[in-house]
Amino acid sequence: MRKFVTVVLALFILCACNTVKEDNSKGEVVIGSDQFEPFSYIDNGEMRGIDVDIAKEALSRMGYTPVFKQIEWQKKDEYLRKGEIDCLWGGFSMNDREELYAWVGPYLFSNQVVMVKESSDIYSLTDLKDKIVGVQATSKAEWAFENKEELSNIRYLYTFSTINEVFTSIQRSYVDAIAGHELAIKTLVRGSGDYRFLDDSILTSMLGVAFKKDYDQSFLTLLANTLHEMRNDGTIKRIVDSYTSDMTLEDGNE
């Protein structure tokens, strides 16, 4: 059981297909993400976040310019298919999506957790029986409640477009509990004593960067090598530490 946020630097895995684009001169890389603090978010008109800074540093080392585009996350695959973005990068879990995209990752691990109000009678995952749970649509938290047998006894699963809407749902008591990335939810709570996390996580997410299956293999390999270099030289750790001191980082999976 874990009571603290844990984001773990991962050994690097590259999952991508062999189709190579012939024309890929260095230039802009358009990154799709949504408002998902602290991984990616808009602050005073500028994109900020753990993944934003990792992407900026990695692409700069590679000689590319990142362009960040806020998208409707539920339509992420449509953006990719139409070529409106090059990749999805912002707290995106690889778990059970390995065959859907050409992945670079995982480069971080993040726990998926359940949060309730402090006054709630829910103290464990088994206490969720016949309760209403809120999650972000198409998220790994949604997947967990729809696919894991030990989470199948809830009454209803409500889905919302954004993580902010998920948080509002518990603020207004529309739901009994919410679930999602621990760090993202904890950022929304910001130390409030009105809420608490259950000890057991529902899933450990492997965070990666998702491209279309036919994306340039040479680019994916270069990005993989660059992120691996940033992991080894401590850059990723420094970036994460600059956003939060409320987590531990370790070299490898716990």
C-alpha positions as CSV (number, residue, x, y, z in Angstrom):
1,M,0.0,0.0,0.0
2,R,1.3,3.5,-0.9
3,K,0.4,6.7,0.8
4,F,2.7,9.0,-1.1
5,V,2.9,10.1,-4.7
6,T,5.4,8.0,-6.6
7,V,6.6,8.8,-10.1
8,V,9.4,6.5,-11.1
9,L,12.0,7.0,-13.8
10,A,11.8,4.0,-16.1
11,L,14.2,1.9,-18.1
12,F,13.6,2.8,-21.6
13,I,11.5,0.8,-24.1
14,L,10.8,1.8,-27.7
15,C,7.7,0.4,-29.4
16,A,7.3,1.4,-33.0
17,C,6.6,0.0,-36.4
18,N,9.1,-0.1,-39.3
19,T,7.4,2.3,-41.8
20,V,9.7,5.2,-42.4
21,K,8.8,8.6,-43.9
22,E,11.2,9.6,-46.6
23,D,10.9,13.3,-46.0
24,N,11.4,14.4,-42.4
25,S,13.7,17.4,-42.3
26,K,14.2,19.1,-38.9
27,G,11.5,21.6,-38.1
28,E,8.4,21.7,-35.9
29,V,6.9,18.8,-34.0
30,V,3.2,19.5,-33.1
31,I,2.4,18.0,-29.7
32,G,-1.3,17.4,-28.7
33,S,-2.2,17.6,-25.0
34,D,-5.0,18.8,-22.8
35,Q,-5.3,20.8,-19.5
36,F,-3.7,18.2,-17.2
37,E,-1.7,19.9,-14.5
38,P,1.1,19.3,-13.6
39,F,1.9,17.3,-16.8
40,S,0.7,19.9,-19.3
41,Y,-1.3,23.0,-18.8
42,I,-1.7,26.7,-19.8
43,D,-0.4,29.2,-17.3
44,N,-0.7,32.9,-18.1
45,G,-1.0,32.1,-21.8
46,E,2.0,29.8,-21.9
47,M,2.3,26.0,-21.9
48,R,3.9,24.6,-18.8
49,G,4.2,21.2,-17.1
50,I,6.5,18.3,-16.5
51,D,5.9,16.8,-19.9
52,V,6.1,20.2,-21.6
53,D,9.5,20.8,-20.2
54,I,10.7,17.3,-21.0
55,A,9.5,17.7,-24.6
56,K,11.1,21.1,-24.9
57,E,14.5,19.8,-23.7
58,A,14.4,16.6,-25.7
59,L,13.4,18.2,-29.0
60,S,15.9,21.0,-28.5
61,R,18.7,18.5,-28.2
62,M,17.4,16.8,-31.4
63,G,17.2,20.1,-33.3
64,Y,13.4,20.4,-33.5
65,T,11.0,23.0,-32.3
66,P,8.0,21.9,-30.2
67,V,4.6,23.4,-31.0
68,F,2.0,22.6,-28.3
69,K,-1.6,22.3,-29.2
70,Q,-4.4,22.0,-26.7
71,I,-6.9,19.4,-27.9
72,E,-10.1,17.8,-26.9
73,W,-8.6,14.6,-25.4
74,Q,-11.6,12.4,-26.3
75,K,-10.8,13.2,-30.0
76,K,-7.1,12.6,-29.8
77,D,-7.0,9.8,-32.3
78,E,-8.9,12.0,-34.8
79,Y,-6.2,14.7,-34.5
80,L,-3.5,12.1,-35.1
81,R,-5.3,10.6,-38.1
82,K,-5.9,13.9,-39.8
83,G,-2.2,14.9,-39.2
84,E,-3.2,18.0,-37.1
85,I,-0.6,16.8,-34.5
86,D,2.5,14.7,-34.6
87,C,2.1,13.0,-31.2
88,L,0.2,12.8,-27.9
89,W,2.4,13.8,-25.0
90,G,1.0,14.7,-21.6
91,G,0.5,12.1,-18.9
92,F,-0.5,9.5,-21.5
93,S,-0.5,5.9,-20.3
94,M,0.8,3.1,-22.6
95,N,-0.9,0.3,-20.6
96,D,-3.1,-1.8,-22.9
97,R,-2.5,0.7,-25.8
98,E,0.8,-0.8,-26.9
99,E,-0.6,-1.9,-30.3
100,L,-2.6,1.3,-31.0
101,Y,0.4,3.7,-31.5
102,A,4.1,3.9,-32.2
103,W,5.3,4.5,-28.7
104,V,8.4,6.1,-27.2
105,G,8.5,5.1,-23.6
106,P,7.9,4.5,-20.8
107,Y,9.9,7.4,-19.4
108,L,7.9,7.8,-16.1
109,F,5.6,5.7,-14.0
110,S,2.5,7.1,-12.3
111,N,0.0,5.6,-9.9
112,Q,-3.7,5.6,-10.7
113,V,-5.5,6.2,-7.4
114,V,-9.0,6.8,-5.8
115,M,-9.8,9.9,-3.8
116,V,-12.8,10.5,-1.6
117,K,-14.0,13.2,0.7
118,E,-12.6,13.2,4.2
119,S,-16.1,12.5,5.7
120,S,-16.7,9.5,3.3
121,D,-17.3,6.0,4.7
122,I,-15.0,4.6,1.9
123,Y,-11.7,3.5,3.2
124,S,-10.7,0.7,0.8
125,L,-11.4,-0.4,-2.8
126,T,-13.9,-2.9,-1.5
127,D,-15.9,-0.1,0.1
128,L,-16.6,1.2,-3.5
129,K,-19.3,-1.4,-3.8
130,D,-22.6,0.2,-5.0
131,K,-20.8,3.7,-5.1
132,I,-20.6,6.2,-7.9
133,V,-17.2,6.9,-9.2
134,G,-16.1,9.8,-11.5
135,V,-13.2,9.5,-14.1
136,Q,-11.9,11.3,-17.2
137,A,-13.3,9.8,-20.4
138,T,-10.8,7.5,-22.3
139,S,-8.4,7.5,-19.3
140,K,-6.7,4.5,-17.7
141,A,-8.8,5.0,-14.6
142,E,-11.9,4.5,-16.8
143,W,-10.3,1.4,-18.3
144,A,-9.5,0.0,-14.9
145,F,-13.1,0.3,-13.6
146,E,-14.4,-1.2,-16.8
147,N,-12.0,-4.1,-17.0
148,K,-10.7,-5.0,-13.5
149,E,-12.9,-7.5,-11.7
150,E,-12.1,-6.2,-8.3
151,L,-13.5,-2.8,-9.4
152,S,-16.6,-4.0,-11.1
153,N,-19.0,-3.9,-8.2
154,I,-19.5,-0.1,-8.2
155,R,-23.0,1.3,-8.9
156,Y,-22.2,3.8,-11.7
157,L,-19.1,5.0,-13.5
158,Y,-19.5,8.7,-14.6
159,T,-17.1,10.0,-17.2
160,F,-16.1,13.6,-17.8
161,S,-14.3,15.4,-20.6
162,T,-11.5,16.9,-18.4
163,I,-9.8,16.2,-15.1
164,N,-11.1,19.5,-13.8
165,E,-14.7,18.4,-14.4
166,V,-13.9,15.1,-12.6
167,F,-12.7,17.1,-9.5
168,T,-15.8,19.3,-9.7
169,S,-18.0,16.2,-9.6
170,I,-16.7,15.2,-6.2
171,Q,-16.7,18.8,-4.9
172,R,-20.4,19.0,-5.6
173,S,-21.1,15.5,-4.4
174,Y,-22.3,14.2,-7.8
175,V,-20.0,11.2,-7.1
176,D,-18.8,9.3,-4.1
177,A,-15.2,9.0,-5.3
178,I,-13.0,10.0,-8.2
179,A,-10.0,8.2,-9.8
180,G,-7.0,9.1,-12.0
181,H,-3.3,10.0,-12.0
182,E,-2.3,10.6,-8.4
183,L,-0.2,13.6,-9.1
184,A,-2.8,15.3,-11.3
185,I,-5.5,14.8,-8.6
186,K,-3.3,15.9,-5.8
187,T,-2.4,19.0,-7.7
188,L,-6.1,19.9,-8.0
189,V,-6.6,19.3,-4.2
190,R,-3.4,21.2,-3.4
191,G,-3.2,20.0,0.2
192,S,-6.8,20.5,1.1
193,G,-7.9,18.6,4.3
194,D,-11.3,18.0,2.8
195,Y,-10.2,14.9,0.8
196,R,-8.1,11.8,1.3
197,F,-6.6,9.0,-0.9
198,L,-7.2,5.3,-0.5
199,D,-4.1,3.4,0.3
200,D,-4.3,1.0,-2.6
201,S,-3.6,2.2,-6.2
202,I,-5.8,0.7,-8.9
203,L,-3.1,0.7,-11.6
204,T,0.5,1.8,-12.3
205,S,0.6,3.7,-15.5
206,M,3.6,3.6,-17.9
207,L,3.8,7.1,-19.4
208,G,4.9,7.4,-23.0
209,V,4.8,9.5,-26.2
210,A,2.3,8.3,-28.8
211,F,2.7,8.7,-32.6
212,K,0.8,7.2,-35.6
213,K,1.9,3.7,-36.4
214,D,3.6,4.8,-39.6
215,Y,5.6,7.6,-38.1
216,D,9.3,8.0,-39.0
217,Q,11.2,5.3,-37.3
218,S,14.5,7.2,-37.4
219,F,12.8,10.1,-35.5
220,L,11.3,7.7,-32.9
221,T,14.7,6.1,-32.3
222,L,16.4,9.5,-31.9
223,L,13.7,10.6,-29.4
224,A,14.1,7.4,-27.5
225,N,17.9,7.8,-27.3
226,T,17.5,11.5,-26.3
227,L,15.0,10.7,-23.4
228,H,17.3,7.9,-22.3
229,E,20.2,10.4,-22.2
230,M,18.1,12.8,-20.2
231,R,17.2,10.1,-17.7
232,N,20.8,9.1,-17.2
233,D,22.1,12.7,-16.9
234,G,19.4,13.6,-14.3
235,T,17.5,16.1,-16.5
236,I,14.1,14.4,-16.2
237,K,14.5,14.1,-12.4
238,R,15.4,17.8,-12.2
239,I,12.3,18.8,-14.3
240,V,10.0,16.7,-12.1
241,D,11.5,18.1,-8.9
242,S,10.9,21.7,-10.2
243,Y,7.2,21.1,-10.2
244,T,6.7,19.2,-7.0
245,S,8.6,18.1,-3.9
246,D,5.7,15.8,-2.9
247,M,7.0,12.7,-4.6
248,T,9.9,10.4,-4.7
249,L,11.8,9.5,-7.8
250,E,13.8,6.3,-8.2
251,D,15.9,4.9,-10.9
252,G,13.8,1.9,-11.9
253,N,10.4,0.4,-11.1
254,E,9.5,-0.2,-7.5
